[in-house]
């Protein structure tokens, strides 16, 4: 390890204005990414009918969710390109590039004519837009998390948890758009232009993010002189075990997160809950993430990441099936709200300390590459296609409780990885709170 990894500089306990600036700059791109992905998931049924017409509503929805997943297939490639770029050229440079790519993909979605207007070009261009967004998202999380985690080695949990908090804010906004538009607009107007309104809003955030990010300083732990010349080769070679365990840790976080995005479709189609109520219940998860993520992150700086994350993983493993059995046996908005609150609380408890833990698994020279690859491998394989897999499971088994099987499996795998990290991996910084 280099001296920058073994000796932490003196840390001021108060968070200055410059650090709040970094929190906002690093979080806003991740928030925009989550907003666009959440909106696409919420309006998947409408997008499916407009861009992926098929012989049945279920087939159209599956095609729409498949395109939702296509963006995630590109995320590992984005992690390789932008993660390596960030470790060589700096976190700031990679963050600026990723936000411009995200804006380009969103712009295509905003102006794209439907299948009825331009035929087969519509689904092809929609897929292209999702590919561009996937490449952008692939480098966004690692670069932003590294920048946040490196602000204060003794408070990595607090700073890095703002990634999770920002996701919560955007889930609130996306769910609010879904709730408001579904209540205010007729199905015809929604299909004509209503579904585009949230994407227009997301696009307007892009220039703000670009401006803010140009004003921040580079990460205090990044140095061109000590940067790894071949970070990807190092991660896949010398740090392979760390990469495998880190990827497994992310599985539960991404499955539970995308379960939240899937829940409106599940509640509407399987439980018969009104659309506006389903979106309102989902907004609760965003509120929980926004409020509790920094608290769980700060708490993990005091007592360690493992106790909080392990408790949350065990609780999800044990309660998720009874919870789905409870809401499916007597569907109601009250039961859906209770379920969303419990899922949101446990998912946030697990997810909030995770970015800091991942940053402590990888040394500074390969941190962005390691973060980007582990996060995006897990998100691509287990998260991006979660709505598709869950929809397929329900259709195949005819069991409304099928989503719980997927979440329980994810909890078991991540819990095993968490134990392995605790006892097999040596942290790369003296201030780590495993």
N, C-alpha and C positions, 0 to 999 in steps of 0.2 A: 504494500500500500504506500501511497505517496504521503508526504507530510501533511498535505491538506486534508487527508482522510483520517489521520490519527490524532490531529491536534485541532480542536475547534477554537475559533477566535472568541474573545469575550463577547457576551451577548447582552444586549439591553433588554430588560423584561418588558418595557413599554413598547407597544407597536407604533412606530412613527408613521407620519403621513406618506413617506416614500414606500414603506412596506405595504400600506393599504393600497397604494397605487399599483404595486406589483400584484397584489391579490386580485384586484379588479381586472388588470390587464391579462393575467394568466387565466382567470376564470371565465372571462367573457366569451372567448373562443370556444371553450368546452361547453359553455352554456348554449351558445348558438348552435353547435353541433347537436346537442341533445334536443334543443327545441325543434330543429328540422326533422330529426329522426322521430321524435315523439309525435309531431303533427302528422307525418307520413303514416305512422302506425295508427293514430286515431282515425284518420280519414281513409284508411286502407280500402274499406268497402266501396266508397265513392270513387276513389282512384281506380280501383279494379274494374268497375263498370265503365268508366270513361276511357281507359287506356288499354285494358286487357279484357275485352268482351269475350265471353265463353258461353258454353251451352247451359251452364247452371251458375247460380250465385256463389255457391261454394267453390267451384272451379275458378271463377273470376277472382274471388278473395284469395285463394291459394296462389294464383299467379301474381297478385299484387304483393302478398307477403314474400313470395320468392324474390321479387325485385327488391323488396326491403332487405332481403338477405344478401343479394348480389353486392350491395355496397360493402358488406362485411367481408366478402371474399377478397375485396381489394385492400382491406385494411392492413393485412400483414405486409403487402407490397409497400403501402404508404409508410408503415413502421420502418421497413428496411431503408427506404429512400430518405424520409425526413428524420428518422431517428439517428441514422448514421450522419446525416448532414448536421444535426444539432450537436452531436458529440465532437464533430470536427470544427464547425464554424460558430457554434454557440446556440443557446436556447432561444434567444431573441430572434435571430435570423430565421430559424425554423418556424417559430410561431407566426411571424409575418407572412411567410409563404403559405402556411396551412390555411390561414383565414382567407386569403385571396382565392385559393382553390375552392373553399367551401362556398364563397359568394358566387363563384362561377356556376357551380352545380345548382345552387338555389335559383339563380336567375333563369336557367333553362326551364326549371319546373314552373316558375311563375308565368313565363310567356308561351309555353308549349301548347300547341293546339291538340285536341283530342283525336282519338281513333276515327271518329265519324268525319272529321275534317281532313286529315292527312293520311289516314289508313295506317299501314304497318310502320310507317316512320314514327308514329306517336309512341308506341311501346319501346321502340329501339332508342329513341332520343331520351325517353324517361329512364331507361336503363343506363344510358351514357351519363346522365346527370347524377344518378346514384353511384356510378363508378367513380366519378370525380369527387363526390362528397366522401366516398369511402377512402380514397387515397388521402384526402385532407385529414379525415378523422384518424387515420392510422398513425399520423405523426403528432397530432394535437395533444392527446393525453400525455404521452411520454415527455414531450417538451415542456408543457405547462406544469406538469407535476414535478419534474426535476427543478424547474425554476422556483416553484413554491417551496419545495422541501429543502432547498439549499439556502433559503433566506436565514434560517436559524437552526443549527443542528440540534439544539436542546428543545426545540418546539416544532419539530418536523410534523408531528401528528396534527397539531393545530393548523399550521399553515397549509399542509397538503390536503387537509379535510375540506378546504374551500372548493376543491374540485367537486366533491360530492354535494356540498351545499349549493353550488351554482347549478348543478343538475336539478336539484330540488326546485330552485326558483323557476327554471325553464319548464319543468313539468307542470308547475302551477299555471304558468302563462299558457302553455299548450292546452292543458285541460280546460282552462277558462275560455279559450277560443272555441274548443269543441263544445263546451256547455252552452256558451252564449250563442254561437252560430246555429247549433242544432235546435235551440229554443226559438230563435228569432227568424230563421229563414225556412222557407218551404223546401221540400226535397228537390223541386225543380230549380229553384234559385241556387241551392247548395251545389247541385250538379253543374249549373251553368258557370258560376264564378265564385260562390261562397267559399269553397274549399281552398281557393288560392289565397284568400285574405291573410291567413297566418303566415304563409310563405313570404308574402310581400313584407309583412312586419319583420320577419326574420332577416330578410335581405337588407332592410334599413339599419339593422344593428351592425352589419359588416363594416361600413365606413367608420363607425364609432370605435369598433374594436381595432381597426388599422391605426387610427389616430392615437389611441391610448397606448398601444403597444410600441409605437415609435418613440414614445417619451420615456420608456423605462430603461434602466441600466441592465447590463448583462449579469448573469448569476454570479455571486461572489465565489462559488466553488469551481466555476469553469475557468480554465486557463489554456489558451492555445499552445503554450509551451509544454504543458503536461497532458494534453489531450491524447487519447489513444489514436494512432494513425489508422488502425484497422479495427474499429470497435465491433463490427459485426462478426468478424473472424474470431475475435476474443470471446464474445458472448456464446457463439455456437461451438467454440472449442473448449477453452479453459473454464468457462462458466456455464457449461451445459446443464449441470445438475441444478444450479440456481435458476436457470431459465425454466426448467421443467417444473420445479416446485412453485415458482412464481406464477406460471401459467395456471397450475391447478388451484392456486389460491384465488384467482380471479373468477373461476367458474361460478361459484355461488353468488358472487356480487353481480355478475352480468345476467345470470338466469333470473335472479330476483328482481333486478332492475327492469328487464324486458318483460317479465311477468306483469309488472305494473302498467307497462304500455299496452299489453294485450288485454288487460282486465276490462276496459270499456267494451271491446268487441265481444268478450266472453259474457259479460253481464247482459248486453243487449241481445245477443243471439241465443245464448244457452239459458239465461235466467229470466228473460223477458222484462228486464229493468228498463225504464225510459232512458233515452240517450243522455238527456241533460243531467239526470241523476247519476248515471254511470260515470260521466266525466267529472262531476262534482266530487264523487267518492274518490276518484283517482287523484284529484288535486290535493287531497289530504296527505297522500304520500309525499308530494312535493313540499308541503308545509313542514312535515316531520323532518325531511332531509335538510331543508333550509335551516331550521331552528336547532336541530339536535346534532347534525354532523360536526360543527365546530366544537360542541361540548364533548362528544365522544372522542374527537381527535385530541383535544386538550387533555382529557382524562387518560388517554393512552400514553401521553407523555409522562404522566405521573406513575401509573401502575403497570405499564407495558401494553403492547398490542395483543398479546396472546390471550390474557384472561377475558377481555371484552369480546374478541372475535370468536373464541372457542365457545363461550356461553351462547352467543347469538346463533352460531351454526348448529349447536345441539338443539336449541329451542326450535329453530326452523325445521330441523329433521324430525323432531317429535310431534310438532303441532300442525304441520302443513296439511296432512291428509284429513285429520279430524276437522280442521277448519273448512276445507272444501266440502266435506261431507255435510257439515252443519249448514252452509249457505245453499247448497244444492238441494237439500231435503225440504227446505221451505224458503224459496227465494224471496228476498225482500230488500229494499234499499237499506233498511236498518242493519241487517246482517252483513250486507256488502260493505257498509261503512266500518263496522267492527273488524271485519276481515282485513280491509285495507289499512286500518290503523295498526293492527298487530303485525302484518307483513311489513309495513313501512318502518315501524319501530325496530324490528329485528334486522331487517335488511340494512338500515342505516347504521345500527350498532356494529354490524360486520363490515360494512363498506367504508365507513368514515376513517378508521385507522389503517385501512389497506394501502392507500397510496404511500403513506410514510413507511410502512413495512416493506413495500416493494423497493422504495428508494434506498433502504438500508441493506437490502439483499445485494444490490449492485454497487460497485465503487463509482466514483465521480466520472472517471474516464470513459466508462461504458454505460453510465446510468440511464441516459435517455434511450439508447438502443435497447437495453434490457427491459426498461419499463414499457417501451412501445411494443416490443415483440411479445412479451408475456401477456400484456393486457389485450393486444389485438388478436393473438392466437386464440385466447379463450373467448373473446367476444365474437370472433368470426365463427368458430366451431359451435359454441354453446349458446351464445346470446342472439346473434343476428338472425338465426333461423329458428329461434325459440317460438315466435308466434306461428310459424309454419308447422313446426313439429307438434306444438300443442293442438293446433287446429286439426292436424292429421290424426293425432292420437284420439281426440274426441270423436272425429268422424269414423275412425276405424273400430274403436272399442264401444262406441255408443255410451261412454261413461263420462258424465259431467265432472267427475273428480280426477280425470286423467292429468290435468296440469300439475296436481300435487305429486305425481310420480316423478316428474321431471325435476321439480324443485328438490324433492327429498334426495334423489340421486346426486344432484349437484352439491347439496349440503354434506353428504357423506364423503365425496371426493375431496372437497375443500377442507373439511375437518382433518382428514388424514394428512393432507399436505401441510396444514398448519402445525400439526404435531411434528412432522418431519423437519420443517424449518426450525422449529423451536430447539430440536435436539441435534440437528446435523449441520446447520448453516451457521457460520461465524459472521456476525454483522461486520460491515465494512467501515463503520464509524464508531468511535468510543462513546458517542452520545446516544447510540441506538437503544431503544426501549423494547426489545423483543418480549 
